[in-house]
Amino acid sequence: MTVSGWVETVRDQKKVQFVILRDESGDVQLVHPRSAPATEVVESGDVPVGVSVTDDIAETISSLTLGSFITVTGQLKHDERVKLGGLEVRVDSLTVASYAHPELPIAPDSGLDKRMDWRFLDLRQRRNNLIFRVQTTLEHAWRTWWIDNGFVEVHTPSFMATPAESRAELFQLDYFDLGTAYLAQSPQHFKQMAQAAGFGKVFAITPVFRADPSFTSRHATEFTSVDAELSWIDSHDDVMSMQEQLLVAGLTAVKQKHADEIREAFGVEVEIPALPFPRIPLAEALEIVKARGYTVPRADGDMDPEGERQISAHVKETYGHDFVFLTDYPLSIRPFYHMVDPGTGLTRSYDLIYNGVEITTGAQREHRIDVLESQAVQKGLDLEGLHSYLDFFRYGIPPHGGFGMGLARVLMLLLGEQSIREVTYLFRGPTRLTP
């Protein structure tokens, strides 16, 4: 058999050599018994000459550095003493594809920033490889659920002429003769355009950008947003119902495929949440948190990170649930395009909290052009700057709503990690632009 990968460890002993070889599928032990010294006798005229025969494989193994990439052909053997599944490969031939520098710049116990400097080496760890296989399973399950339920995938542009949210946290650049362009904070406008186009139900998994100088464990300047939008809804309850079904489908797929690996690598049990998820109005949630001994200090009346942890703890204790929808936010702390319920004066919107961290904002959108313009003016926005967006609503659009969810936050919380840096392939933040 033939195996290829990088060298994890080398035990270069007097009589036998062992190499642990790793690839994306796992580890295997290679073994090479050293050949006993031998001499060949050749004729040189009338006088026999002794020539030492070397063990080329042994010399090559002795030269290996950790991280070198090699290909080995050999015989698969069963040996109960071998920890790696009781199997090892007895080496018949060995080819070095590339040698690694003898001194690696990081170790598994290096600090996070140092590991991020050498991310391509950090990702060789088995647990880090697992993160992105889990991510692949999760996204595939989401796409499958959407497609099975009649959604259309759209790929939205990263360049925008108009900010999707506000002019805060924007990356802007000169765009040829058209003036200023912005990197998209969200695919929001384009998802809504699909509703005006009659697509009905759409989803997008796309990069978004925030010029946010935050250094928290859950913020990045570029991240992957998981978005969906659907027509003909009655309220934000329809959006919440869609999202909770989507999440259950994704977590079920992850549990079925990776539960044992996740338990071994992260010490986490994958839980499948019951439907429906708990729903608590924001005002009520603030009171619950206050009764637990914590008063949210934000002047705008929104929940803060500690409040999110407290309300999650309450929901876990009360309902045994890892998720909770916080609903009914004032328009003052929501985007202008969220619909206001005429009965309550609050928006038909929600945040979804997962294991103490907000992962989603969703809402029913305002589809009536006169109300939409009024709310934009109320927010101090320039209607002229929004003209291309507002055009979507001038020629007919159905009632609709949707959500945006941070992929890295979901992975972080699913795997019990402490920072989205750990679960982002290549993290971008205010002080990181490489590798």
C-alpha positions in Angstrom: 0.0 0.0 0.0 1.0 3.6 -0.5 0.4 6.5 2.0 1.4 10.1 1.9 1.4 12.9 4.5 3.6 14.9 6.8 5.9 13.7 9.5 4.5 14.1 13.0 7.2 12.3 15.0 10.3 10.3 14.4 11.8 7.7 16.8 15.2 6.9 15.4 16.4 3.9 17.4 19.4 1.7 17.0 17.6 -1.3 15.7 14.3 0.0 14.4 12.9 3.3 13.3 9.3 4.6 13.8 7.6 7.5 12.0 4.1 8.8 12.8 2.7 10.0 9.5 -0.4 12.2 9.4 -2.7 13.4 6.7 -6.2 14.9 6.7 -7.8 11.5 7.5 -5.6 10.7 10.6 -2.4 9.1 11.7 -0.5 5.9 10.8 2.7 4.4 12.2 5.5 3.5 9.9 8.2 1.0 10.9 11.6 0.3 9.4 13.9 -2.3 11.0 17.4 -1.2 10.4 19.4 -3.6 8.1 22.4 -5.3 9.7 25.7 -3.9 8.4 26.7 -5.9 5.3 29.7 -6.1 2.9 29.7 -7.0 -0.7 32.9 -8.5 -2.2 33.8 -7.3 -5.6 36.9 -8.1 -7.7 39.5 -5.4 -8.3 42.0 -7.1 -10.5 43.2 -10.1 -8.6 42.4 -8.6 -5.1 38.9 -8.9 -3.4 37.7 -5.5 -2.1 35.1 -5.2 0.7 32.3 -2.5 -0.1 29.9 -1.5 2.7 26.2 -1.7 1.8 24.2 1.1 3.3 20.5 1.2 4.4 19.2 4.1 2.2 15.7 4.0 3.9 17.3 4.3 7.3 19.4 7.2 6.3 16.4 9.0 4.8 14.3 8.5 7.9 17.2 9.8 10.0 17.2 12.9 7.9 13.5 13.6 8.3 12.4 16.8 10.0 9.1 17.3 11.6 6.5 18.6 9.1 8.3 17.1 6.1 6.0 15.7 3.4 6.7 12.1 2.3 5.2 9.2 0.4 5.8 5.6 1.6 5.1 2.3 0.0 5.0 -0.7 2.2 3.2 -3.7 3.8 0.3 -3.1 6.1 0.8 -5.1 9.3 -1.4 -5.8 12.3 0.3 -5.3 15.7 -1.8 -5.0 18.8 0.9 -3.0 20.5 0.4 -0.1 18.0 -2.0 2.5 19.5 -3.2 3.8 16.2 -5.8 1.2 15.5 -3.3 -1.7 15.8 -2.0 -1.1 12.3 1.4 0.0 11.0 3.1 0.1 7.6 6.5 -1.7 7.2 8.4 0.6 4.8 9.6 -0.8 1.5 10.3 2.6 -0.2 10.2 6.2 0.9 10.3 9.4 -1.1 10.6 12.9 0.4 8.4 15.4 -1.4 9.7 18.3 0.6 11.7 18.8 3.8 10.5 21.1 6.5 12.8 23.6 8.2 14.2 21.8 11.3 12.8 24.3 13.7 9.0 24.8 13.6 7.9 28.4 14.6 5.0 27.2 16.7 4.0 24.3 19.0 0.5 23.1 19.9 0.6 25.1 23.2 1.7 28.4 21.5 -0.5 31.4 22.2 -3.4 32.2 19.9 -1.8 35.2 18.2 1.4 33.3 17.5 -0.6 30.4 16.1 -2.5 32.8 13.9 0.8 34.1 12.5 1.5 30.5 11.3 -2.0 29.5 10.6 -1.1 27.0 7.9 0.9 25.1 10.4 -1.7 25.5 13.2 -4.3 23.9 10.9 -2.3 20.7 10.7 -3.6 19.8 14.2 -6.2 17.1 14.0 -8.8 19.1 16.0 -8.4 22.1 13.7 -8.9 19.9 10.6 -12.1 18.7 12.3 -13.4 22.2 12.7 -13.6 22.7 8.9 -15.0 19.2 8.2 -17.8 20.1 10.7 -18.2 23.4 8.9 -18.6 21.6 5.6 -21.2 19.2 7.0 -23.1 22.1 8.6 -23.2 24.2 5.4 -24.1 21.1 3.3 -27.0 20.3 5.6 -28.3 23.9 5.5 -28.1 24.0 1.7 -29.9 20.7 1.5 -32.7 21.8 3.8 -33.1 25.1 1.9 -33.1 23.4 -1.5 -35.5 20.7 -0.3 -37.8 23.5 0.8 -37.8 25.4 -2.4 -35.2 28.1 -1.7 -32.9 29.5 -4.4 -29.2 30.2 -3.8 -28.0 33.7 -4.8 -24.5 35.0 -4.9 -24.6 38.7 -3.9 -21.9 41.3 -4.8 -19.3 42.6 -2.3 -19.3 46.0 -3.8 -22.2 48.3 -3.0 -23.0 51.9 -4.0 -25.1 52.4 -0.9 -24.5 51.1 2.7 -26.7 48.2 3.7 -27.1 49.4 7.3 -25.6 52.8 8.2 -22.4 54.6 7.3 -20.8 53.4 10.4 -18.3 50.5 10.2 -17.9 50.9 6.5 -14.9 50.1 4.3 -14.9 52.4 1.4 -12.9 52.8 -1.8 -12.7 54.7 -5.0 -14.6 52.8 -7.8 -13.4 54.0 -11.2 -15.5 57.0 -12.4 -18.5 56.0 -10.4 -17.2 57.6 -7.2 -17.2 55.8 -3.8 -18.0 52.2 -3.3 -18.5 50.3 -0.1 -17.7 46.7 0.9 -20.9 45.0 1.8 -21.8 44.9 5.5 -24.6 42.5 4.6 -26.3 41.0 1.6 -29.6 42.6 2.9 -30.4 44.8 0.0 -29.8 42.1 -2.6 -31.9 39.5 -0.7 -34.7 42.0 -0.7 -34.3 42.7 -4.4 -34.9 38.9 -4.9 -38.3 39.3 -3.3 -39.2 42.1 -5.7 -37.9 39.9 -8.5 -40.4 37.2 -7.5 -37.9 34.6 -6.3 -39.9 33.9 -3.2 -37.3 32.2 -1.1 -33.5 32.8 -1.3 -30.4 32.0 0.7 -26.8 33.2 0.5 -23.6 32.2 2.3 -21.3 35.1 1.6 -18.4 37.2 3.0 -19.3 40.5 4.6 -17.2 43.3 5.9 -17.3 45.6 9.0 -14.8 48.3 9.7 -15.3 47.6 13.4 -12.2 48.2 15.6 -13.5 45.6 18.2 -11.1 43.2 19.7 -13.6 40.8 21.3 -13.7 37.1 20.9 -16.7 37.3 18.5 -16.0 40.2 16.1 -14.1 40.3 12.9 -13.6 42.8 10.0 -14.5 40.1 7.5 -16.7 37.1 8.2 -19.1 34.7 6.5 -22.7 35.5 6.8 -25.4 32.9 6.4 -28.6 34.7 5.1 -32.1 33.8 4.1 -35.1 35.8 3.0 -38.6 34.6 2.1 -41.9 36.1 0.8 -45.5 36.0 1.9 -44.9 35.9 5.6 -47.3 37.1 8.2 -44.8 38.1 10.9 -41.3 37.5 12.2 -42.6 34.2 13.7 -42.5 32.7 10.2 -38.8 33.7 9.9 -38.0 32.2 13.4 -39.8 29.0 12.4 -37.7 28.7 9.3 -34.5 29.3 11.1 -35.0 26.9 13.9 -35.8 24.1 11.5 -32.7 25.0 9.5 -30.5 24.8 12.7 -32.0 21.5 13.8 -31.2 20.1 10.3 -27.6 21.3 10.5 -27.0 20.1 14.0 -28.6 16.7 13.3 -26.2 16.2 10.4 -23.2 17.2 12.5 -24.2 14.9 15.3 -24.7 11.9 12.9 -21.4 12.4 11.2 -19.0 13.9 13.8 -20.4 13.3 17.3 -17.6 10.9 18.4 -14.8 13.0 16.9 -16.2 16.2 18.5 -16.5 14.5 21.9 -12.9 13.2 21.6 -11.3 16.5 20.3 -13.4 19.1 22.1 -15.0 17.3 25.0 -18.4 18.5 23.8 -21.7 16.7 23.2 -23.6 17.8 20.1 -27.2 18.6 21.3 -30.2 18.6 19.0 -32.5 21.3 20.3 -36.3 20.7 20.7 -38.7 22.6 18.5 -40.0 25.3 18.9 -37.2 27.3 20.4 -38.2 29.5 23.5 -39.3 33.0 22.6 -39.0 35.9 25.1 -39.8 39.6 24.4 -36.8 41.9 25.0 -38.5 43.9 27.7 -39.3 40.7 29.6 -35.8 39.3 29.1 -34.3 42.4 30.6 -36.5 42.0 33.7 -35.5 38.3 34.0 -31.8 39.3 33.8 -32.4 42.0 36.4 -34.1 39.5 38.7 -30.9 37.3 38.4 -28.9 40.2 39.9 -27.6 41.9 36.7 -28.9 45.2 35.3 -28.0 45.8 31.7 -26.3 49.2 31.7 -26.9 50.1 28.0 -28.7 53.4 27.6 -30.3 52.4 24.3 -32.2 49.5 26.1 -30.6 46.7 24.1 -29.1 43.5 25.6 -25.4 43.4 26.3 -23.1 40.4 26.2 -23.4 39.7 29.9 -27.2 40.0 29.6 -27.1 37.5 26.8 -25.2 35.0 29.0 -27.7 35.6 31.9 -30.8 35.1 29.7 -29.3 31.9 28.2 -28.6 30.6 31.7 -32.2 31.3 32.6 -33.5 29.5 29.5 -31.1 26.5 30.1 -32.3 26.2 33.8 -36.0 26.7 32.9 -36.4 25.0 29.6 -33.2 22.9 29.2 -32.6 24.7 25.9 -29.4 26.1 24.3 -31.3 28.6 22.1 -33.6 31.5 22.8 -35.2 34.1 20.5 -35.4 37.6 22.0 -38.2 39.4 20.2 -39.9 42.8 19.9 -37.1 45.4 19.8 -37.8 49.2 19.6 -37.2 50.7 16.2 -34.6 53.0 17.9 -32.1 50.1 18.1 -33.1 48.4 14.8 -32.5 49.2 11.1 -35.0 51.4 9.3 -36.2 48.5 7.2 -37.6 46.5 10.1 -41.4 46.5 10.2 -43.1 48.1 13.3 -46.1 46.3 14.7 -49.0 48.8 14.9 -50.3 47.2 18.1 -47.1 47.3 20.2 -45.1 50.0 18.5 -42.2 47.6 18.5 -40.4 46.0 15.5 -41.3 42.5 14.3 -37.7 41.5 14.8 -35.6 39.2 16.9 -32.1 38.2 18.0 -31.2 34.5 18.4 -29.0 33.7 21.3 -27.1 30.4 21.3 -25.2 29.3 24.4 -25.0 32.8 25.7 -24.0 34.6 22.5 -26.1 36.4 19.8 -25.7 34.6 16.5 -28.6 36.1 14.4 -30.7 39.2 13.8 -33.9 38.6 11.9 -37.1 40.4 11.1 -40.1 41.0 9.0 -39.1 43.8 6.6 -41.1 46.9 5.9 -42.4 46.5 2.3 -44.6 49.6 2.1 -42.6 52.4 0.3 -44.2 55.3 2.2 -43.5 53.7 5.6 -40.0 52.7 4.6 -39.1 56.2 3.5 -40.6 57.7 6.7 -38.5 55.3 8.9 -35.4 56.1 6.9 -35.9 59.8 7.4 -36.6 59.2 11.1 -33.2 57.5 11.3 -31.5 60.5 9.7 -30.8 58.8 6.4 -30.6 60.5 3.0 -33.3 59.2 0.7 -31.3 60.2 -2.4 -28.5 57.9 -1.3 -31.0 55.1 -0.9 -32.7 55.6 -4.3 -31.5 52.3 -5.9 -32.6 50.3 -2.8 -36.0 52.1 -2.5 -36.7 51.4 -6.2 -37.2 47.8 -5.2 -40.3 48.8 -3.4 -41.8 51.2 -6.0 -42.9 48.5 -8.5 -44.5 45.9 -6.2 -43.0 43.7 -3.6 -44.6 41.0 -1.3 -44.5 41.0 2.5 -41.2 39.3 3.4 -38.5 38.8 6.0 -35.3 37.0 6.8 -32.2 36.8 8.9 -28.4 37.0 8.9 -26.4 34.6 11.0 -22.6 34.5 11.7 -21.2 31.2 10.6 -18.1 31.5 12.8 -20.1 32.2 15.9 -22.2 29.1 15.4 -19.1 27.0 15.0 -17.5 28.5 18.0 -20.5 27.8 20.3 -21.1 24.4 18.8 -17.6 23.3 19.6 -17.2 25.1 22.9 -14.3 27.3 21.7 -13.6 30.7 23.2 -12.9 32.8 20.1 -14.1 32.9 16.5 -10.4 33.1 15.6 -10.1 29.4 16.4 -12.9 28.5 13.9 -12.2 30.9 11.1 -9.9 29.6 8.3 -8.1 32.9 8.0 -9.1 35.5 10.5 -9.2 39.2 9.7 -9.3 41.8 12.4 -8.1 45.4 13.0 -4.5 44.2 13.5 -4.4 41.2 11.2 -4.2 41.2 7.5 -1.8 38.1 7.0 -1.4 35.3 6.3 
